[in-house]
Amino acid sequence: MQPAHDTLGRTLANLRISVTDRCNLRCAYCMPEQEYRWLPKEHLLRLEELARLARVFAGLGVHRVRLTGGEPLLRHDLHELVRLLAAVPELDDIALTTNGLLLAEQAQALASAGLHRITVSLDTLRADVFERITRRSGHERVLAGIEVAARLWPGNVKLDMVVMRGTNEGETLALLDFARDRGVELRFIEYMDVGGATRWSPTAVVSRAELLAQVESRHGSIEPLAAPSSAPAERFRLRDGTVFGIVASTTAPFCSRCDRARLTADGMWYLCLYARLGLDLRALVRGDASDAVIAQRLRAAWTHRADRGAEQRLEELARSPLVGLDALRSDPHLEMHTRGG
């Protein structure tokens, strides 16, 4: 079957599967409110249903899958889903994004099941700042998980740091050193105005340009690693060989090369992180729809895709949080922690 292309020529190659909307942290840039409305547990897709959809997507050209949440390791049988995905021949890259709290305990099972790569969120090296950002304890558990991951997936571990002015922008260089010393790659992420970021403000964004200036002030000239890629991060190399990335979705969006779509834990498929509407795949999976019928629906939706949400946000003159609290409470699918990063 021919790969699917959208109206801008972008292929469907990357599927992000949110396996749960629950999270054991309450990060300021993702879940800043006190209370949340959760998806009904009976609506969450079973592992076999998620694997079935992944096989259908693979028939349309998807060859990379990333498991996200919420916090995906809250599904303690996640390694079984990894095993099912690893059996799909077309999937040559199975990755996971986690906050790391449960990683040390589950890492070996995930590696044995066939997980290829892992990304751990690490916004600070200070326990007090961690608790301020996440409103939870456990910083030492995250650090322990990173150490285990670096041993099990050498060369295939990344750290994600969301940089926020007035919170952790003073730790960028320390985190770069931390990552280098462990043989992992750090990615700085601009604070994004996605669904759920109800406290977002443009003044809190530390831009790509500022981040590069910070690194140059310590390390001197930086070499851009120009390689054709649909990956969200621009990558750079320091004179000592250290490689790091910047995801500049807020100030320098990359919609023109975006090849990813997102599947929520209850089967809603979104063609863009900023999309308001999605396609209900749970109804198809739990109905009598064949794989061929599901594939036809997916292809039809993707070929009509014209989304460029981050670029459209950049064009707004008075930029404020994407979605208000009332809208989020009426539709939890708009939340970042529901549709995955």
N, C-alpha and C positions, 0 to 999 in steps of 0.2 A: 504494500500500500504506500502511496506517495505521501511524504510529510505534508502536514498542514501549514499553510502560509496565510497571514492576515492581510488586511488591506494595505499595510505599509511594508509588506514583504517579510515580516518577521516570522520565523518558524516557531512551532510549538515544540520545544526541546527540553524544558525544565519544569517539573511539577513539584510544588511544595505542598506537602500533606500535613495539615495540623491534626494531630491525633487526639488532642484534648483542648478544651478552652480553659481548663483549670490551671492555676499556677500557685506555687508555694512562696513566691515573692510578690511584692507590690511596688514595682519600680516606678519612679516618678515620671519617666518618659513613656510609660505604657499603661500602667494601671494606677493612676494617682488618686482615684476616688476611694471612699471607705467601703462601699457596697457594690456588688455586681449581680447581674442577672445571668445565671448559668444556663447552658443548653440542657434540655431534658436528657437524662442518661439513656433513656430508651431510644432516643434519636441518634445516639452516637453509632457510627458504623463499626461493625465487627472487623477484626483483623482480616478475615477472609474477604470481606466486602471491600476493604481498602486495597487489598492485594489484587482483587479482580479489576477494580477501576484502574489501578496502575498498569495492569497488563493491557487494558484497552487503550490507555494513553500511549503506551509503548508502541502500539500498532500505528499510531499517528505521528510517530517521530520522537516522542519523549525518550531520552536516554539518561537523564539525570533526575534523581528524586532526592529531595531533602525533607526529613521529618522534623516538624516543628510543633509548637503549641500556641498558647499556654506553655507549660513545661512538659515536654513529651515523656520524660522519664517517670512522670506520675502514673503512666500506664506501665505497670511493672512487667508486663509480658511483651514489652516493645521489641525485645530481641527476637520474638517469634515472628513479628511483622518483618523485621530485617531479613530473617531467614526466608520468608515467602518472597520478598522482593529480590533477594539474591538469586532466586531460581528463575527469574525472568531474564532470558538471554539478552534482550535489547537494552537492559538497564546496566550500563557500565560504570555508573557513579551513584552510590548510595551514601548520603551524608546525613548528619544530625546536627541541629542547633539546640543547645541546652544551657541552662543557667549554672549547671555544674554541681548543685547541691547533692544530688543523688548519683553523681557520675562514678565516684570511686567504687561504689558497691556494684554497679551494673556494667562497668566498662568491659570486663572480660567476656561476659555473655554476649555483648554487642559485637565485640571484635570476632569472637568465635562464630557468630551468626553470619558475618560477612559485611559488616559496616566498613566502608572505605575511608571516610573522612569525618572529622568532628570539629565543630565550632563551639567555643565556650564563651559566654558573655562575662567580661571582667571589666568593670568600669572604674575600679579603684584598687590600690594596694593597701588601703587603710580600713581597718574594721569599723571605725566610727563613721567614716564616709559611706561605707557599704550599708550600714544600718540606716543612715540618713536617706540614701537613695532608695533602698528596697523596703524599708520599714520592717525588716526581719533580721535575725542573726544568722550566722552560718558562713561567714567569710572564710574561715579556716577550712571548711569542708569544700568550698569551691576551689581553693588553692590546692588541696589534696587531690581533687578530681583532675585538675590540670596536670599535675605531676604523673598520675597514672596514665592519662591519655597520651602524654608525650612519650611514654615508654611503649605503649601498645600501638600507636599510630605514628611512628617517627616520620617527620616530614609532611604529615597530613593533618596537623592540628592548627587551627587558627583561633585567635582571641579577638572578640569584638568589644570595642570600647565606645560607648555613646558619650560624646564629649558635650558637656553643658556648662555654659558660662556661670561662674559663681558657685560651681559645685565641684568639678574635678578637672578643669582645664589645666590646672597646675601640675597634673600627674602624667601628662602625655609622654614626656621624655623618660620618666621612671618606668612606665609600663613598656615603652619600647625596649629599654634595657632588660626588663624582666622577660619579655618574649624572646629576645635574642639569646639570652643565657640558657633558655630551655629549648632552643631550636624550633620555636613555633613562630608563626607569622601574626603580627598585630595588624588589625584593621581599625582605623579611626572612623567612626560613623557620625555624621552630622545629625543633630537632634531633628527628628522628622515630625512634621505636622500631620500625622496619620490619624485614623480613627482611634479614639481612646486617649489621645494626647491632649486632654482637656486643659492642661496648664501650659501648653506650648505658647511660646512668644518668640518672634524673630530676634529679639535682643538676647535670648539665651543660646542662640545658635553660634557655635564656633565653626567658622567656614573652612572649606578646603584651603583657601589661600592663607588663612591664619595658621592652620595646622602645619602647612609646609614651611611657613616662616619660623615657627617654633622649632621644628626639627633642624632646619638650616642653621639656626642660631647656635646650636650645639655641634652639629655634625658637618657643617659645610655643604658643599654642592650635593644635590640630589639628582640621581639619574632616573628619568621616567622609563619604565619598562613598557614600551609600545608594542603590544601584541594584540592582534584581532581577537576579540573575546566579547561574549555577551555577559560576562560576570559583572556584578555591580561595582566592584572595587577597581579603581585605578591603582596600579602597583608601581612602587618606586624602590630604588636601591641606593643605599648609602655607600660611602667609599670603602667601608670595611666589609661590604658584601651583605649586610643586613637588608632584608626585603620587608617592606610594610605596604599596607594599602589604605586608601581613603574611599569611603562610600559617601559621595557628595550628592545624595538624592535631593537635598533641599536647595542648594545653590547652583548645582551643575548636574541636573537630572540626565539620565541615560535612556530615556524612553525609546529612542530610535533603534536601540539594539536589544530591547527587552524581549526575552524569549520564554518568560516564566508565567505560570498561572498558579492559582492557589485553591486547594480543596480543604474545606473545613471538616472538622471531626464528624459533623452530622450530614456531610455530603453536599454542601453548597459549593459550587465552582465559580470562582471569581477570576476575570481576565485581567484585572489590574488591582493593585493594593488599594487604590483610591476609588474603586468602583462602588457604586451604591447598590447595584442589582447583580444577582448571580443566577446560576442555573441549578435547579434542584436535581441532583443526581441520585439522592436517596430514593426518591419516588420511582426512578427507573430501576435501580438495583433491587429494590424490594418489591417491585411489580413484576411483570412478565416480560420485560424488555430483554432482548438478546444482546450479546456483546456487539453484534453488528449494528443494531438499532442505536445503542448508546454511542458507538463510534460515529455514527452518522450525525447524531445531535451535537457531539463535541466538534466535529469538523465544521459543521454549519455555523456554529457559534464563533469558532476561531477565525474562519475565513471572512466573517463580517467584522472582526475586531478592528477598532480604530483608536483604542485607548492610548492616551498619553497623559495620565493623571498628574504626574509630578511636573511635567512641563507646563501644563495648564495652571497648576498652582503657582508656578514661578511667574506667570504672566499677571497674576492678581496684584493690584496696586495696594490694597489694604488687606494684608494677609493675617488671618486669625486662625484659631483651631478649626480643623476640618469639619467636625461634627459636634453639635451641642449635646449637653447631658440628656435632654428630653428625648432626642432622637436615638441616642445610644441605649437608653433604657427601654425604648419601644422596640428596638431591633438590635439585639446583641451581636448580630453578624457584622455590624459596622465596627466592632471593637478589634483593635490590632491583635489582642491576645486570642481572639476567636478565629480569625482567618490566617494567622501565622505571618511571620516576618519575611 
